[in-house]
Amino acid sequence: MIPFSSRRASFRTHAVFAVVSSLLVAGLVAGCGGGEDGDGGRGPRGARSQGAARGMPQGLPGMPPLLDPDDLYAADRPNALSPVVKDFPSRVYVPNTESDTVSVIDPETYKVIETIPVGRQPQHVVPSWDLKTLWVNNDRGHTLTPIDPATGKVAGKPVDVHDPYNLYFTPDGKYAVVMASMDRELVFRDAHTMKRMKTEHVDCLGVNHADFSPDGRYFIVSCEFSGELLKVDTARMKVIAKQKLPFEGAMPQDVKISSDGKTWYVADMIADGVWVLDGDKFTEPWLMKTGKGAHGLYVSRDSKSMYISNRGEGSVSVLDLPSRKLVKKWELPEGGSPDMGGVSADGKVLWLSGRYDSEVYAIDTRDGHQIAKIKVGDGPHGLAVYPQPGRYSLGHTGIFR
């Protein structure tokens, strides 16, 4: 087990710079299926014509338009894999922060089939915007290890990046956004050259998780160690608003927008719940209690539910997104520390790392029972289930649209 004080001290000292994968050409990350335009209406061309017909507001220039103005996750339906990833083997990649390795799990057998040595203190495994690369964020190793998801093997030399804690991508695929926690910076880098394009200094502590608005024009960032939220203009690469959460000692974690694009949720492991707010207005949020140590947020394949991992009590809360009501709580049979993860391509399994217990949990999304518990290295953190449905990745452990 990793003591909380140690984990917090470690996170306070380490931040993220950047990296990324290639900007893909128009139409490269199309959806699956056939259609008159050759991409089933799911790629940028089909989405653009649908968007125009439905009168969607114009998004960030260069961003693939939404497939459905009422559902941000319409491209994430069960097994709706992009042609880019459809032949990739299904795997679960688990960064073991204290073991300096990545455990690779076969989801068919629920067994570790390989252990990959990486840099010091890997925190997250992040799918690139073009879906072709998985980046292992080696925080204290100051590198990013590229993994080729077609083979599940390391693909080339690590990239030198100082303090890479977490990594996101702008919806137009143009920049990587790196969260530099102790440096108090958001670093924007060119997706091709990794050249630093702009550094936005912030006056909060622990920038680390984020999500983007439906039109991609802004994103909201959690500041873990000062209990604050930032609103950032994507195109200007500039913080445009900040607020302090109304809870003593607040410690915001994962950030996720609802499927209808109207409500934002921010997990808070000290307030033991999720903050609910209007991102456009960025007014003071209200707290929905979910469970001790609320941490990770994941949307179901039908866009109707959000799974909330409660790391401090070994449970998962299920939020009904249309009604904004908690409808279920699934308890792990032997407790544990469910943290970060993702949903299987078919939507039937929620995979979560057991942060303080050197294990990974596979949870059935139909009734919440624990299918398997797999031993991995020490300090498993931001695991990535891959591949997943979607046209492109916004980063973290997999935010797909």
Disulfide bonds with the S-S distance in Angstrom:
Cys204-Cys223 2.08
